[in-house]
Amino acid sequence: MIDERRMNTREFIENKLLKEIQRLHDNGFYYLSYLVISQAIEFIGAFVDNKPIRARGQSKKRFRNALSQLFSGRYELLNTNDFLYDKLRSHITHSMFPSTWLFLTSRKENPDLKHLSKYKGKLVFIAEDFFEDFSKACLRLISLIENGNLKDKKLANDYAAFKL
């Protein structure tokens, strides 16, 4: 018999986001993790507003809200005028390439570079550090939901039920 119990937000974030992004890293797929994380930032930002997860036209706002309310302050500063939304999330989502303003790499590929520093005039993203910061934001979100400071939202309908 199939377990019909659907994942709650914590289980979804831990099992479908964090563990699967970690598997990408474990297998050397750092570049793809940027795509997943930049989309997932928007997803976790959906919990900061009072609209349903599937609300239209909320992408930029949700990305901004996630960075300002769930990440460290450095991300909010870097997203001034929606810079990270435009140069990271939108570019990589729509064209599979980041903006020329960014340098995406990993610690393994460039051990001397620092995350969110400048290199040849570009903003550096280190995949492992970006994932660590995203993980912290997810844990902060889970804590806010479980402590009653943010409202949980229904994750799936009958057509896309994430079951344990």
Number of C-alpha atoms within 10 A of each C-alpha: 3 6 7 10 10 16 18 16 19 17 16 17 21 16 14 13 17 20 13 15 22 17 14 16 18 10 9 13 15 24 17 15 21 26 20 17 20 20 19 20 24 22 18 23 26 23 23 21 15 12 12 12 17 11 10 8 8 16 19 16 17 21 24 24 21 26 26 17 15 24 20 14 12 11 17 20 14 15 18 11 11 16 16 25 25 15 17 24 27 21 17 21 15 10 9 15 18 20 18 12 16 20 20 20 19 23 16 12 10 11 10 8 16 16 19 18 13 15 12 9 11 15 18 20 22 24 23 18 15 18 19 14 16 23 19 15 21 24 16 15 26 21 14 17 18 14 10 10 11 16 13 18 15 11 16 15 9 6 6 8 13 17 14 13
